[in-house]
Amino acid sequence: MLDVRLIREDIQKVTEGLKKRGQDIGLTELLKLDEEMRRLLKESEGFKYKRNMVSDKIGELKKKGVNTDKDTLEMREVSQKIKELDARTKELSEDINNRLLNIPNMPHSSVPVGRSAGDNVEIKKWGNPRKFNFPVKSHIELGDVVGLDFQRASKIAGAGFVLYKGMGARLERALINFMLDLHVKEHGYLEVSPPFMVNRESATTTGNLPKFEEDLFKVDDGNYYLIPTAEVPVTNMHRDEVIPEEMLPLYYVAYTPCFRKEAGSWGQDTKGLIRQHQFDKVELVKFVKPDGSYDELEKLLSHAEEVLKRLQLPYRVITLCTGDIGFSSAKSYDIEVWIPSQDKYREISTCSNFEDFQARRGGIKYKPKDGGKPRLVHTLNGSGLAIGRTMVAILENYQQEDGSVIIPEVLRPYMDGIEKIVKS
């Protein structure tokens, strides 16, 4: 959520920042409501001050035996006026808050200006795509080898799900454990296992509500939501808390299943693991002080990259332009892994700095050592990585002509030393 004071003090800056995102949001009406609310607050405070003064006066007069009926009647009228003013102020406050909840974050000055994904900027590549001397199979065609059963998953739940069996299930579990171990033991994250459902307040904090309610799976008529990513429950661990400065930065890593409707966004990915209603992911979340948040973003990116380096999977990193960054993000990098069957790179992780956007929505602050007032933290998150898409990359990049799949060396200790998956 943007700070209404920032809009009030520099509406031109905010308007220009939002236009870079392709958002032409009228902020004048918002400021009119804000001005009216502050005027009514001041008026209400004046009446409350008067009520307190006259109430003291009535008490003194009563002690002296003086009739106070006139003053008492006036105070009833004042109390009614205060009630009306407070009710209107509450209405205005809720209206302003709802408007702010639907305004996206301001892009950082380093974010390239653009309208769509075609304007994203590649900043680096790692590894060289493998040259095959035989026809490349897609991960769907290789599914029978490793135990990916889309047909039975469809029977159980419908389209957009997968059933892992045998070696496929073991490989998925190996990926999860490998990623968790890497981030905990080498990158310094604290592992957490959060709930897979959240309440409305939690989904609002991270920016999923109210803007993207249609993309979420509701439970119990909207009292709960299945999480679209572990970012939501992990970020809300510190909602409405003040963190001592000496505890920052805080690094968390969590494995969870994720649930997304993915309505209208499937295209060529109607089959396979690229887009699923339920998928697994290892997520990285940070709470940091504002002055170091962009250094922390670079570290976060390197931590996600390291997973692909250890797996020896070619990838590239792009900076998302203003027209492609997420609603809550101030700056984002996408890591895209090479997918041989599609002859292109596909997104496998997004690493973002939200600055204080989520923290303001969730009341997440830190207490400075110098004893100053609590300040909003900056929150960051990134996939480290999406398990299903990593599975796709491994199956396709490590496939052999006979249909078998070599297991990346770094995963073999998690699979009892098995080096190759062959169709049983």
Kinemage of the C-alpha trace (Angstrom):
@kinemage 1
@onewidth
@group {chain A} dominant
@subgroup {mainchain}
@vectorlist {calphas} color= white
{ca met a 1} P 0.000 0.000 0.000
{ca leu a 2} L 1.250 3.462 -0.860
{ca asp a 3} L 1.497 6.061 1.890
{ca val a 4} L -1.343 8.569 1.498
{ca arg a 5} L 1.029 11.229 2.826
{ca leu a 6} L 3.330 10.607 -0.147
{ca ile a 7} L 0.392 11.098 -2.504
{ca arg a 8} L -0.647 14.228 -0.596
{ca glu a 9} L 2.830 15.751 -0.613
{ca asp a 10} L 3.935 14.783 -4.141
{ca ile a 11} L 0.990 13.694 -6.263
{ca gln a 12} L 2.937 14.373 -9.462
{ca lys a 13} L 5.703 11.927 -8.493
{ca val a 14} L 3.202 9.202 -7.678
{ca thr a 15} L 1.155 9.840 -10.825
{ca glu a 16} L 4.256 9.643 -13.025
{ca gly a 17} L 5.438 6.473 -11.265
{ca leu a 18} L 2.092 4.757 -11.813
{ca lys a 19} L 1.953 5.870 -15.451
{ca lys a 20} L 5.263 4.081 -16.009
{ca arg a 21} L 3.394 0.923 -15.041
{ca gly a 22} L 0.655 1.770 -17.549
{ca gln a 23} L -1.672 2.755 -14.698
{ca asp a 24} L -3.580 6.003 -15.227
{ca ile a 25} L -5.122 6.229 -11.778
{ca gly a 26} L -6.965 9.396 -10.807
{ca leu a 27} L -5.583 10.432 -7.436
{ca thr a 28} L -7.357 13.790 -7.180
{ca glu a 29} L -10.577 12.249 -5.890
{ca leu a 30} L -8.587 10.284 -3.301
{ca leu a 31} L -6.972 13.495 -2.036
{ca lys a 32} L -10.370 15.214 -1.844
{ca leu a 33} L -11.637 12.417 0.375
{ca asp a 34} L -8.459 12.601 2.455
{ca glu a 35} L -8.844 16.366 2.867
{ca glu a 36} L -12.478 16.006 3.915
{ca met a 37} L -11.604 13.256 6.408
{ca arg a 38} L -8.865 15.348 7.999
{ca arg a 39} L -11.214 18.337 8.200
{ca leu a 40} L -13.898 16.256 9.914
{ca leu a 41} L -11.310 14.800 12.299
{ca lys a 42} L -10.229 18.281 13.291
{ca glu a 43} L -13.831 19.363 13.738
{ca ser a 44} L -14.599 16.295 15.837
{ca glu a 45} L -11.529 16.896 18.007
{ca gly a 46} L -12.711 20.483 18.580
{ca phe a 47} L -16.110 19.288 19.734
{ca lys a 48} L -14.534 16.658 21.987
{ca tyr a 49} L -12.318 19.291 23.564
{ca lys a 50} L -15.371 21.464 24.135
{ca arg a 51} L -17.297 18.538 25.628
{ca asn a 52} L -14.497 17.815 28.070
{ca met a 53} L -14.250 21.461 29.127
{ca val a 54} L -17.986 21.884 29.578
{ca ser a 55} L -18.268 18.546 31.388
{ca asp a 56} L -15.728 19.794 33.925
{ca lys a 57} L -17.657 23.028 34.174
{ca ile a 58} L -20.930 21.169 34.786
{ca gly a 59} L -19.300 19.203 37.551
{ca glu a 60} L -18.121 22.369 39.280
{ca leu a 61} L -21.507 24.057 38.904
{ca lys a 62} L -23.322 21.064 40.351
{ca lys a 63} L -21.080 21.194 43.409
{ca lys a 64} L -22.207 24.786 43.886
{ca gly a 65} L -25.878 23.888 43.441
{ca val a 66} L -26.211 25.786 40.157
{ca asn a 67} L -28.726 24.575 37.567
{ca thr a 68} L -26.901 22.962 34.606
{ca asp a 69} L -29.841 21.881 32.422
{ca lys a 70} L -28.888 24.278 29.616
{ca asp a 71} L -25.291 23.125 29.575
{ca thr a 72} L -26.338 19.469 29.762
{ca leu a 73} L -28.678 19.883 26.787
{ca glu a 74} L -25.899 21.556 24.815
{ca met a 75} L -23.557 18.666 25.569
{ca arg a 76} L -26.121 16.153 24.332
{ca glu a 77} L -26.220 18.043 21.050
{ca val a 78} L -22.426 18.154 20.962
{ca ser a 79} L -22.215 14.415 21.658
{ca gln a 80} L -24.639 13.715 18.824
{ca lys a 81} L -22.574 15.893 16.509
{ca ile a 82} L -19.414 14.014 17.505
{ca lys a 83} L -21.165 10.708 16.820
{ca glu a 84} L -22.180 11.876 13.341
{ca leu a 85} L -18.715 13.226 12.568
{ca asp a 86} L -16.995 10.046 13.734
{ca ala a 87} L -19.351 7.876 11.668
{ca arg a 88} L -18.662 9.925 8.544
{ca thr a 89} L -14.925 9.913 9.281
{ca lys a 90} L -15.000 6.127 9.550
{ca glu a 91} L -16.798 5.855 6.204
{ca leu a 92} L -14.242 8.118 4.554
{ca ser a 93} L -11.333 6.226 6.131
{ca glu a 94} L -12.644 2.898 4.809
{ca asp a 95} L -13.225 4.391 1.357
{ca ile a 96} L -9.696 5.817 1.240
{ca asn a 97} L -8.212 2.546 2.484
{ca asn a 98} L -10.089 0.506 -0.140
{ca arg a 99} L -8.860 2.823 -2.880
{ca leu a 100} L -5.280 2.572 -1.640
{ca leu a 101} L -5.510 -1.239 -1.524
{ca asn a 102} L -6.191 -1.258 -5.270
{ca ile a 103} L -3.261 0.999 -6.227
{ca pro a 104} L -0.061 -0.868 -7.225
{ca asn a 105} L 3.393 -0.158 -5.876
{ca met a 106} L 5.657 2.511 -7.357
{ca pro a 107} L 8.468 1.100 -9.540
{ca his a 108} L 12.037 1.720 -8.426
{ca ser a 109} L 13.987 4.224 -10.530
{ca ser a 110} L 16.237 1.439 -11.876
{ca val a 111} L 13.316 -0.511 -13.383
{ca pro a 112} L 13.261 -0.253 -17.201
{ca val a 113} L 10.164 1.466 -18.554
{ca gly a 114} L 8.054 -0.746 -20.807
{ca arg a 115} L 4.554 -1.916 -21.585
{ca ser a 116} L 4.834 -5.698 -21.576
{ca ala a 117} L 7.128 -8.709 -21.177
{ca gly a 118} L 8.622 -7.881 -24.561
{ca asp a 119} L 10.279 -4.853 -22.958
{ca asn a 120} L 12.023 -6.821 -20.208
{ca val a 121} L 15.811 -6.538 -20.199
{ca glu a 122} L 18.143 -9.524 -20.165
{ca ile a 123} L 21.081 -8.893 -17.841
{ca lys a 124} L 22.982 -12.181 -17.919
{ca lys a 125} L 23.081 -15.807 -18.968
{ca trp a 126} L 24.650 -18.840 -17.322
{ca gly a 127} L 25.495 -22.137 -18.989
{ca asn a 128} L 25.070 -23.238 -22.582
{ca pro a 129} L 21.976 -25.056 -23.830
{ca arg a 130} L 22.766 -28.650 -24.678
{ca lys a 131} L 22.937 -29.685 -28.338
{ca phe a 132} L 21.040 -32.932 -28.906
{ca asn a 133} L 21.897 -35.419 -31.656
{ca phe a 134} L 18.455 -37.037 -31.425
{ca pro a 135} L 14.847 -35.747 -31.478
{ca val a 136} L 14.104 -33.951 -28.198
{ca lys a 137} L 11.145 -35.168 -26.171
{ca ser a 138} L 9.024 -32.937 -23.968
{ca his a 139} L 8.650 -33.662 -20.269
{ca ile a 140} L 5.118 -34.870 -21.038
{ca glu a 141} L 6.493 -37.506 -23.423
{ca leu a 142} L 9.062 -38.471 -20.773
{ca gly a 143} L 6.382 -38.712 -18.101
{ca asp a 144} L 5.952 -42.465 -18.407
{ca val a 145} L 9.646 -42.975 -17.698
{ca val a 146} L 9.690 -41.132 -14.382
{ca gly a 147} L 6.110 -41.662 -13.224
{ca leu a 148} L 4.174 -38.510 -14.069
{ca asp a 149} L 0.522 -39.516 -14.326
{ca phe a 150} L -1.603 -36.692 -15.705
{ca gln a 151} L -4.487 -38.974 -16.677
{ca arg a 152} L -5.149 -40.322 -13.194
{ca ala a 153} L -4.647 -36.871 -11.667
{ca ser a 154} L -7.324 -35.571 -14.022
{ca lys a 155} L -9.635 -38.382 -12.926
{ca ile a 156} L -9.018 -37.538 -9.282
{ca ala a 157} L -9.228 -33.743 -9.447
{ca gly a 158} L -9.562 -32.483 -13.027
{ca ala a 159} L -7.278 -30.661 -15.459
{ca gly a 160} L -4.280 -28.804 -14.062
{ca phe a 161} L -3.037 -31.472 -11.654
{ca val a 162} L -0.384 -34.189 -11.691
{ca leu a 163} L 0.155 -37.443 -9.825
{ca tyr a 164} L 3.806 -38.302 -9.116
{ca lys a 165} L 4.591 -41.997 -8.798
{ca gly a 166} L 7.702 -44.046 -8.076
{ca met a 167} L 10.896 -42.367 -9.238
{ca gly a 168} L 9.006 -39.186 -10.112
{ca ala a 169} L 7.798 -38.857 -6.538
{ca arg a 170} L 11.312 -39.574 -5.243
{ca leu a 171} L 12.856 -37.019 -7.597
{ca glu a 172} L 10.341 -34.379 -6.488
{ca arg a 173} L 11.148 -35.095 -2.827
{ca ala a 174} L 14.876 -34.990 -3.587
{ca leu a 175} L 14.503 -31.549 -5.183
{ca ile a 176} L 12.613 -30.199 -2.193
{ca asn a 177} L 15.155 -31.500 0.313
{ca phe a 178} L 18.109 -30.344 -1.773
{ca met a 179} L 16.753 -26.808 -2.043
{ca leu a 180} L 15.879 -26.588 1.642
{ca asp a 181} L 19.288 -27.889 2.680
{ca leu a 182} L 21.096 -25.446 0.381
{ca his a 183} L 19.194 -22.403 1.642
{ca val a 184} L 19.358 -23.403 5.312
{ca lys a 185} L 22.899 -24.727 5.564
{ca glu a 186} L 24.691 -22.434 3.101
{ca his a 187} L 22.548 -19.322 2.663
{ca gly a 188} L 21.506 -18.847 6.281
{ca tyr a 189} L 17.706 -19.100 6.060
{ca leu a 190} L 15.529 -20.365 8.894
{ca glu a 191} L 13.237 -23.158 7.738
{ca val a 192} L 9.556 -22.794 8.611
{ca ser a 193} L 6.548 -24.939 7.813
{ca pro a 194} L 3.529 -22.599 7.649
{ca pro a 195} L -0.217 -23.237 7.254
{ca phe a 196} L -1.387 -23.860 3.697
{ca met a 197} L -4.499 -21.730 4.252
{ca val a 198} L -4.628 -18.089 5.308
{ca asn a 199} L -7.297 -15.651 6.422
{ca arg a 200} L -8.387 -12.543 4.553
{ca glu a 201} L -6.091 -10.230 6.524
{ca ser a 202} L -3.037 -12.272 5.544
{ca ala a 203} L -3.927 -12.313 1.845
{ca thr a 204} L -4.495 -8.548 1.988
{ca thr a 205} L -1.089 -7.900 3.541
{ca thr a 206} L 0.803 -9.429 0.614
{ca gly a 207} L -1.361 -7.723 -2.022
{ca asn a 208} L -3.335 -10.775 -3.174
{ca leu a 209} L -6.538 -9.178 -1.911
{ca pro a 210} L -8.622 -7.404 -2.924
{ca lys a 211} L -7.060 -7.048 -6.385
{ca phe a 212} L -6.594 -10.732 -7.267
{ca glu a 213} L -9.403 -12.458 -5.411
{ca glu a 214} L -10.564 -14.242 -8.580
{ca asp a 215} L -7.178 -15.985 -8.851
{ca leu a 216} L -7.410 -17.543 -5.376
{ca phe a 217} L -9.153 -20.712 -4.246
{ca lys a 218} L -11.632 -19.798 -1.503
{ca val a 219} L -12.438 -22.029 1.437
{ca asp a 220} L -15.406 -21.637 3.788
{ca asp a 221} L -17.051 -18.898 1.689
{ca gly a 222} L -13.942 -16.755 1.633
{ca asn a 223} L -13.041 -16.877 5.316
{ca tyr a 224} L -9.910 -18.755 4.257
{ca tyr a 225} L -7.853 -18.963 1.076
{ca leu a 226} L -5.502 -21.686 -0.161
{ca ile a 227} L -2.090 -20.078 -0.450
{ca pro a 228} L -0.836 -19.116 -3.936
{ca thr a 229} L 2.728 -19.190 -2.555
{ca ala a 230} L 4.458 -19.508 0.826
{ca glu a 231} L 5.187 -15.780 0.608
{ca val a 232} L 1.706 -15.148 2.022
{ca pro a 233} L 1.848 -17.075 5.332
{ca val a 234} L 5.560 -16.430 5.903
{ca thr a 235} L 5.282 -12.656 5.397
{ca asn a 236} L 2.354 -12.617 7.811
{ca met a 237} L 4.416 -14.249 10.542
{ca his a 238} L 5.302 -10.705 11.607
{ca arg a 239} L 2.047 -8.921 10.767
{ca asp a 240} L 1.233 -6.242 13.365
{ca glu a 241} L 4.597 -6.770 15.071
{ca val a 242} L 7.539 -4.515 15.899
{ca ile a 243} L 10.831 -6.333 15.348
{ca pro a 244} L 13.928 -5.210 17.310
{ca glu a 245} L 16.482 -3.766 14.881
{ca glu a 246} L 19.193 -6.124 16.116
{ca met a 247} L 17.123 -9.085 14.822
{ca leu a 248} L 17.230 -7.823 11.228
{ca pro a 249} L 17.686 -9.070 8.610
{ca leu a 250} L 15.402 -12.071 8.964
{ca tyr a 251} L 15.661 -14.830 6.343
{ca tyr a 252} L 12.993 -17.536 6.066
{ca val a 253} L 12.643 -20.492 3.706
{ca ala a 254} L 9.535 -22.638 3.383
{ca tyr a 255} L 8.400 -25.543 1.270
{ca thr a 256} L 4.660 -25.597 0.550
{ca pro a 257} L 2.208 -26.695 -2.072
{ca cys a 258} L 0.757 -23.669 -3.883
{ca phe a 259} L -2.728 -23.246 -5.331
{ca arg a 260} L -3.711 -20.947 -8.210
{ca lys a 261} L -6.676 -20.861 -10.551
{ca glu a 262} L -4.511 -19.599 -13.434
{ca ala a 263} L -7.725 -18.516 -15.181
{ca gly a 264} L -7.219 -17.399 -18.772
{ca ser a 265} L -3.411 -17.681 -18.638
{ca trp a 266} L -2.682 -21.172 -19.910
{ca gly a 267} L -2.151 -20.808 -23.661
{ca gln a 268} L 0.310 -23.464 -24.835
{ca asp a 269} L 0.698 -24.759 -21.269
{ca thr a 270} L -2.693 -26.485 -20.982
{ca lys a 271} L -0.827 -29.778 -20.637
{ca gly a 272} L 2.143 -30.685 -18.489
{ca leu a 273} L 3.806 -29.172 -15.448
{ca ile a 274} L 4.392 -25.571 -16.562
{ca arg a 275} L 1.035 -24.338 -15.247
{ca gln a 276} L -0.806 -26.266 -12.565
{ca his a 277} L -3.617 -25.490 -10.171
{ca gln a 278} L -1.514 -27.166 -7.459
{ca phe a 279} L 2.276 -27.137 -7.535
{ca asp a 280} L 5.164 -27.308 -5.074
{ca lys a 281} L 7.616 -24.521 -4.384
{ca val a 282} L 10.448 -23.603 -2.059
{ca glu a 283} L 10.076 -19.937 -1.179
{ca leu a 284} L 12.546 -17.409 0.229
{ca val a 285} L 11.289 -14.445 2.293
{ca lys a 286} L 13.274 -11.589 3.837
{ca phe a 287} L 12.550 -8.814 6.341
{ca val a 288} L 15.245 -6.133 6.162
{ca lys a 289} L 16.014 -2.509 6.961
{ca pro a 290} L 15.198 -0.080 4.144
{ca asp a 291} L 18.750 1.177 3.594
{ca gly a 292} L 20.012 -2.255 2.559
{ca ser a 293} L 17.029 -3.776 0.785
{ca tyr a 294} L 18.403 -3.539 -2.755
{ca asp a 295} L 21.662 -5.209 -1.732
{ca glu a 296} L 19.476 -7.908 -0.174
{ca leu a 297} L 17.596 -8.265 -3.467
{ca glu a 298} L 20.852 -9.023 -5.284
{ca lys a 299} L 21.755 -11.625 -2.630
{ca leu a 300} L 18.297 -13.157 -2.887
{ca leu a 301} L 18.710 -13.449 -6.647
{ca ser a 302} L 22.099 -15.136 -6.222
{ca his a 303} L 20.618 -17.647 -3.778
{ca ala a 304} L 17.920 -18.660 -6.268
{ca glu a 305} L 20.475 -18.807 -9.097
{ca glu a 306} L 22.701 -21.117 -7.081
{ca val a 307} L 20.060 -23.848 -7.216
{ca leu a 308} L 20.237 -23.931 -11.007
{ca lys a 309} L 24.029 -23.750 -10.981
{ca arg a 310} L 24.247 -26.776 -8.696
{ca leu a 311} L 21.808 -28.614 -10.978
{ca gln a 312} L 23.851 -27.563 -14.025
{ca leu a 313} L 20.801 -26.133 -15.790
{ca pro a 314} L 21.303 -23.242 -18.247
{ca tyr a 315} L 19.369 -20.096 -17.389
{ca arg a 316} L 19.156 -16.376 -17.911
{ca val a 317} L 18.174 -13.451 -15.670
{ca ile a 318} L 15.979 -10.586 -16.827
{ca thr a 319} L 14.885 -7.367 -15.171
{ca leu a 320} L 11.129 -6.971 -15.435
{ca cys a 321} L 9.994 -3.695 -16.969
{ca thr a 322} L 7.437 -1.361 -15.394
{ca gly a 323} L 4.639 -2.918 -17.412
{ca asp a 324} L 5.428 -6.467 -16.293
{ca ile a 325} L 6.341 -6.262 -12.597
{ca gly a 326} L 3.864 -7.593 -10.086
{ca phe a 327} L 1.242 -5.490 -8.328
{ca ser a 328} L 3.153 -5.273 -5.034
{ca ser a 329} L 6.691 -5.146 -6.407
{ca ala a 330} L 9.006 -2.144 -6.693
{ca lys a 331} L 11.593 -4.175 -8.630
{ca ser a 332} L 11.723 -7.779 -9.823
{ca tyr a 333} L 14.108 -10.139 -11.529
{ca asp a 334} L 12.940 -13.244 -13.355
{ca ile a 335} L 15.166 -16.294 -13.644
{ca glu a 336} L 14.309 -18.290 -16.746
{ca val a 337} L 15.558 -21.849 -17.228
{ca trp a 338} L 16.232 -23.403 -20.649
{ca ile a 339} L 13.480 -25.761 -21.862
{ca pro a 340} L 14.776 -27.795 -24.859
{ca ser a 341} L 11.386 -28.947 -26.213
{ca gln a 342} L 10.231 -25.322 -26.443
{ca asp a 343} L 13.633 -24.041 -27.583
{ca lys a 344} L 13.438 -21.125 -25.195
{ca tyr a 345} L 13.863 -19.975 -21.613
{ca arg a 346} L 10.868 -20.172 -19.240
{ca glu a 347} L 10.383 -18.414 -15.927
{ca ile a 348} L 11.260 -20.523 -12.895
{ca ser a 349} L 11.686 -17.844 -10.215
{ca thr a 350} L 10.762 -14.229 -9.580
{ca cys a 351} L 12.820 -12.332 -6.991
{ca ser a 352} L 11.229 -9.096 -5.807
{ca asn a 353} L 11.722 -6.163 -3.470
{ca phe a 354} L 8.409 -4.798 -2.246
{ca glu a 355} L 10.061 -2.024 -0.206
{ca asp a 356} L 7.515 -0.993 2.480
{ca phe a 357} L 4.415 -1.736 0.353
{ca gln a 358} L 3.493 -4.989 2.113
{ca ala a 359} L 4.787 -3.826 5.481
{ca arg a 360} L 2.411 -0.845 5.457
{ca arg a 361} L -0.543 -3.092 4.650
{ca gly a 362} L 0.468 -5.533 7.389
{ca gly a 363} L 1.795 -3.140 10.034
{ca ile a 364} L 5.248 -4.785 10.027
{ca lys a 365} L 7.803 -2.489 11.677
{ca tyr a 366} L 11.159 -2.545 13.405
{ca lys a 367} L 12.325 -0.674 16.513
{ca pro a 368} L 15.568 1.293 15.912
{ca lys a 369} L 18.412 0.789 18.367
{ca asp a 370} L 18.590 4.524 18.988
{ca gly a 371} L 15.130 4.480 20.540
{ca gly a 372} L 13.396 6.318 17.701
{ca lys a 373} L 9.879 5.622 16.516
{ca pro a 374} L 9.189 2.227 14.916
{ca arg a 375} L 9.716 2.219 11.148
{ca leu a 376} L 8.361 0.030 8.397
{ca val a 377} L 10.596 -2.812 7.261
{ca his a 378} L 11.198 -3.745 3.642
{ca thr a 379} L 10.022 -7.200 2.562
{ca leu a 380} L 11.457 -9.337 -0.243
{ca asn a 381} L 10.697 -12.756 -1.615
{ca gly a 382} L 11.716 -15.131 -4.370
{ca ser a 383} L 11.194 -18.703 -5.492
{ca gly a 384} L 14.102 -20.894 -4.652
{ca leu a 385} L 12.732 -22.681 -6.786
{ca ala a 386} L 9.413 -23.798 -8.282
{ca ile a 387} L 9.624 -27.584 -8.043
{ca gly a 388} L 7.447 -28.521 -11.018
{ca arg a 389} L 9.296 -26.298 -13.459
{ca thr a 390} L 12.632 -27.526 -12.108
{ca met a 391} L 11.390 -31.053 -12.762
{ca val a 392} L 10.557 -30.061 -16.348
{ca ala a 393} L 14.042 -28.621 -16.844
{ca ile a 394} L 15.783 -31.700 -15.431
{ca leu a 395} L 13.752 -34.199 -17.460
{ca glu a 396} L 14.278 -32.347 -20.716
{ca asn a 397} L 17.899 -31.249 -20.292
{ca tyr a 398} L 19.089 -34.603 -18.893
{ca gln a 399} L 17.143 -36.887 -21.255
{ca gln a 400} L 19.004 -39.582 -23.179
{ca glu a 401} L 18.370 -41.056 -26.603
{ca asp a 402} L 17.064 -44.310 -25.129
{ca gly a 403} L 14.406 -42.410 -23.189
{ca ser a 404} L 16.151 -42.599 -19.830
{ca val a 405} L 16.935 -39.525 -17.709
{ca ile a 406} L 20.252 -38.865 -15.961
{ca ile a 407} L 19.869 -37.650 -12.379
{ca pro a 408} L 21.867 -34.462 -11.683
{ca glu a 409} L 24.878 -35.313 -9.572
{ca val a 410} L 23.891 -33.018 -6.715
{ca leu a 411} L 20.599 -34.901 -6.267
{ca arg a 412} L 22.051 -38.404 -6.154
{ca pro a 413} L 22.765 -38.394 -2.400
{ca tyr a 414} L 19.036 -37.756 -1.914
{ca met a 415} L 18.165 -40.764 -4.109
{ca asp a 416} L 20.386 -43.472 -2.637
{ca gly a 417} L 23.074 -42.871 -5.244
{ca ile a 418} L 20.849 -43.687 -8.227
{ca glu a 419} L 22.363 -42.145 -11.347
{ca lys a 420} L 19.725 -42.740 -13.986
{ca ile a 421} L 15.968 -43.172 -14.243
{ca val a 422} L 14.845 -45.784 -16.739
{ca lys a 423} L 11.336 -46.892 -17.550
{ca ser a 424} L 10.417 -49.886 -15.397
